[in-house]
Amino acid sequence: MIDFLYSLPLWLLAVVLNVWLIGFGLAGLRLVRRKLLPGMSLRYEDAYYGAALVQSSMLLYGLVAALTAVAVWQRHTQASDIVSSEATAIT
């Protein structure tokens, strides 16, 4: 279905994906602001819950990024140890 994307140059692929993803996000934002938010009758005090939700999701994303970095570092260390032992065995 999207196999034609593999044949595009990298710079063009970046432009296409950015335009598509940003357009999808803006269309969703417009839809939510026009259709969903007016019916919810939100007050200023309700913004506290939104801020808490954003903070907790950012904490989760940060934790996932940190654990991914630790896992990559451990694999790098393991690969370095293996290469070092193989080089020692060859010499």
N, C-alpha and C positions, 0 to 999 in steps of 0.2 A: 504494500500500500504506500509506504513512504520510502521505498527503495531509491527513488530519484534523488533523495537528499544526500545519499552517499556519493553521487556523481558531481555534486556542486563543489566549487572551490571553498576552502575553509572560511574565507572572509565573507563570501556570499551566504554561506550556511549560517554564520553568526548573525548577519543582518536579517535573514529570513526568520530565524528562530526568535530573535529579539522582537521584531515587529509583530510576529504572531503571538508570542506570550504577553507582550505589553498590551497589544490590542485586546486579547482575551481578558486580561485583568481590568482594563479600562471599561470594557463592555459589561463585565460583571459588576463593577463599581457603579456604573450608571444605572443598571437594572435595579440594584439594591437601593440606591438613593431615590429612584423615582417610584418604585413599586412597593418596596418592603418597609422602608423607614417611616413614611407618612402614616401608615396604619399602626405603628407600634406605640405612638404617643410617648416618646422618651422624654425624660426630664434631665436637667443638668446633673442632678445627684446620681443618676444612673451611670454616668461616665466612670465612676469609681470601679464598677465591676468590669467594665471594658479594659481599664488600665490594669487591673489585677490579672485579667485573662491574657493580655499582651505580655506582661511581665513573666507569668508562669510559662507561656509558650516559648519566650526567649530563653528562659532558664533551661527548658527542656532541649532546645536547639543547641545551646551552649554546651550542655552536658553530653549530648550526642557527638558534637564536634570534638570535644576534649577526649572522649573515650575512643573515637576513631583515630585521633592523633596518637594516643598511647598505643593502640593496637598496631598502627603502622610502624611506630618506633620499635616495638618489640619484634615485629617481623624483620625489620631492617637489621636489628641487632643479631637475630638468629641467622639471617643470611650472611652477615659479615663474619660471624663465628664459623659458619660452615666453609665459607671461602677461605678464611684464614687457616683452618685445619687442613683443607685440601691443598693449599699452597705449601704448608709445612710438610705434608706427606709427599708432595712432588719433589721438593728439594731434598 
